């Protein structure tokens, strides 16, 4: 079991996904702890919870769980990038903390992966589902399919906290929209933007409901959703 006094090993800067502000050690830890606190406030995360960190990278959220709670019943980090999962498994795994590599397709991060979709969890097993800056790099075919998998994964009272780019009065889905946001989007799925109504139609079709919406306050201007089963 992890203890807060255990020396903390942080990943090299080149492995840290999510923007330039995650390169700084202090910000890396602070943003992770802040997200854990929000998961507690918005989604009911406790030490007794099962937490699935989908698109976990090198385990930033796991660092936050360790720093804030010490441990929880089950933290499960999942990602399509083997080098990131390898680092996290070597440096952060332990009782209550596990990591899984899934070789599924994403045009940006794993273009040669399998077309078979999975969130690597049993149905009804996840109390809290976390997907930070994942739907912001996903096409409009995978998005509704994965929302349905999230609904299946959630426990009856479970919640999912996800981020994505959504706006009013734009096309339903766009890849790398010119002149939008703070960056010069380059390469496949660097930024995928949804019309808010379009994304929420996908949410409803997946038999999910919106519990909370916060516009434009996340990385690079993404918005935050908290979702639950309907």
C-alpha positions in Angstrom: 0.0 0.0 0.0 1.4 3.4 -0.9 2.1 5.9 1.8 2.4 9.6 1.2 5.9 9.6 2.7 7.1 7.2 0.0 9.5 9.0 -2.3 7.7 10.2 -5.4 9.2 9.4 -8.8 7.9 11.7 -11.6 8.1 10.9 -15.3 10.5 12.6 -17.6 9.1 15.7 -19.3 9.1 14.2 -22.7 6.6 11.6 -21.6 4.1 14.0 -20.1 1.0 14.4 -22.3 -1.4 17.3 -22.0 0.3 20.5 -22.8 3.4 22.6 -21.8 2.1 23.3 -18.2 2.4 19.6 -17.3 6.1 19.8 -18.0 6.7 21.6 -14.7 6.9 19.2 -11.7 5.0 21.4 -9.4 2.2 22.0 -11.9 2.2 18.3 -12.8 1.5 17.3 -9.2 -0.9 20.2 -8.4 -3.1 19.6 -11.5 -3.3 15.9 -10.6 -4.3 16.5 -7.0 -6.8 19.1 -8.2 -8.4 16.6 -10.5 -8.6 14.0 -7.8 -10.4 16.6 -5.5 -12.8 17.4 -8.3 -13.5 13.7 -8.8 -14.3 13.5 -5.1 -16.6 16.5 -5.3 -18.2 15.8 -8.7 -18.2 12.0 -8.9 -18.0 10.8 -5.3 -14.5 9.3 -5.5 -13.4 7.9 -2.1 -10.7 5.4 -1.0 -13.4 2.7 -1.5 -13.9 3.5 -5.2 -12.9 1.8 -8.4 -11.4 4.4 -10.7 -10.7 3.9 -14.4 -8.2 6.5 -15.8 -8.8 6.1 -19.6 -6.0 7.6 -21.6 -3.8 7.7 -18.4 -0.5 8.4 -20.2 2.3 8.1 -17.6 -0.2 8.1 -14.7 -0.5 11.8 -13.8 -3.8 11.1 -12.1 -2.3 8.1 -10.2 0.2 10.6 -8.8 -2.7 12.8 -7.7 -4.5 9.8 -6.0 -1.4 8.9 -4.2 -0.7 12.4 -3.0 -4.3 13.1 -1.9 -5.6 9.8 -0.7 -2.5 7.6 -0.3 -4.4 4.8 -2.0 -7.9 3.8 -3.2 -9.5 0.4 -3.6 -8.6 0.2 -7.3 -6.9 2.7 -9.6 -6.7 1.3 -13.2 -4.8 3.3 -15.8 -5.4 2.4 -19.5 -3.6 3.8 -22.6 -2.8 3.0 -26.2 0.9 4.1 -26.0 3.1 1.3 -24.8 6.1 3.4 -23.8 3.9 5.5 -21.4 2.2 2.5 -19.9 5.6 0.8 -19.5 7.0 3.7 -17.5 3.9 4.0 -15.3 3.8 0.2 -14.6 7.5 0.3 -13.6 7.3 3.3 -11.4 3.7 3.7 -10.1 2.1 0.2 -10.0 1.6 -1.4 -6.7 -1.3 -2.6 -4.4 -4.3 -0.7 -5.6 -2.5 0.8 -8.6 -2.4 -1.1 -12.0 -1.9 -0.2 -15.6 -3.0 -1.8 -18.8 -1.8 -1.3 -22.4 -4.6 -1.7 -25.0 -3.6 -2.0 -28.6 -6.7 -0.3 -30.1 -6.7 2.2 -33.0 -6.5 5.9 -32.7 -5.3 7.9 -35.8 -3.1 10.1 -33.7 -1.6 7.9 -31.0 -1.9 4.4 -32.3 -2.9 4.4 -36.0 -1.9 0.7 -36.5 -3.9 -0.6 -33.5 -6.8 -2.9 -33.6 -10.2 -1.6 -34.8 -11.9 -3.5 -31.9 -12.9 -1.0 -29.2 -12.5 -1.6 -25.5 -12.2 0.4 -22.3 -10.6 -2.6 -20.5 -13.2 -3.0 -17.8 -16.0 -5.4 -16.8 -19.5 -4.2 -17.2 -20.8 -2.3 -14.1 -17.4 -2.4 -12.4 -16.3 1.3 -12.5 -17.4 3.8 -9.9 -15.5 6.7 -11.4 -14.4 7.0 -15.0 -11.9 9.7 -16.0 -11.1 10.7 -19.5 -9.1 13.9 -19.6 -8.3 15.2 -23.2 -9.3 11.9 -24.8 -12.5 12.9 -26.8 -10.5 15.9 -27.9 -8.5 13.5 -30.1 -11.2 11.2 -31.3 -13.1 10.9 -34.6 -16.9 11.1 -34.8 -17.4 7.4 -35.3 -15.4 6.2 -32.3 -16.9 8.9 -30.0 -20.5 7.5 -29.8 -19.2 3.9 -29.6 -16.9 4.7 -26.7 -19.6 6.6 -24.9 -21.7 3.4 -25.0 -18.8 1.4 -23.6 -18.4 4.0 -20.8 -22.1 3.6 -20.0 -21.7 -0.2 -19.8 -18.6 0.1 -17.6 -20.1 2.4 -15.0 -21.6 0.9 -11.8 -25.2 1.8 -11.1 -24.3 5.0 -9.2 -21.1 5.6 -11.2 -20.0 8.9 -12.7 -17.7 9.8 -15.7 -15.7 13.0 -15.9 -14.6 13.7 -19.5 -13.3 16.7 -21.4 -13.6 17.7 -25.0 -13.8 20.8 -27.3 -17.4 21.9 -27.7 -18.9 25.1 -29.0 -22.3 26.5 -30.1 -23.1 27.2 -33.7 -20.3 25.2 -35.3 -20.3 22.1 -37.5 -21.2 18.9 -35.7 -17.6 17.6 -35.8 -14.4 19.1 -37.1 -10.8 18.0 -37.2 -8.1 20.7 -36.5 -10.5 23.7 -37.0 -8.4 26.6 -38.4 -8.1 29.7 -36.1 -9.6 27.9 -33.1 -7.9 27.7 -29.8 -4.4 28.6 -28.6 -2.4 26.2 -30.8 -1.5 25.6 -34.4 -3.1 22.2 -34.8 -1.0 19.8 -36.7 -1.3 16.1 -37.6 -4.3 13.8 -37.3 -6.8 14.5 -34.6 -4.7 17.1 -32.8 -7.9 18.9 -32.0 -11.4 17.5 -32.6 -14.2 19.9 -32.0 -17.9 19.1 -31.5 -21.0 21.2 -31.7 -22.3 21.0 -28.1 -25.7 19.7 -29.2 -24.0 17.1 -31.4 -21.8 15.7 -28.6 -24.7 15.7 -26.2 -26.8 13.8 -28.7 -24.0 11.1 -28.6 -24.2 11.2 -24.8 -28.0 10.7 -24.9 -27.8 7.9 -27.5 -25.4 6.1 -25.1 -28.0 6.2 -22.4 -26.0 8.7 -20.4 -27.1 12.0 -18.9 -25.2 15.2 -18.2 -24.8 15.9 -14.5 -22.5 18.9 -14.8 -21.1 21.0 -17.6 -18.3 23.6 -17.3 -17.4 25.5 -20.5 -13.9 26.1 -21.7 -11.9 26.0 -18.5 -9.8 22.9 -19.2 -6.5 22.4 -21.1 -6.4 24.5 -24.3 -10.1 25.6 -23.8 -11.7 22.2 -23.5 -15.0 21.9 -21.6 -15.8 19.4 -18.8 -18.7 17.1 -18.5 -19.8 14.8 -15.7 -22.0 12.0 -17.0 -24.1 9.3 -15.3 -26.3 6.4 -16.4 -29.9 7.3 -17.3 
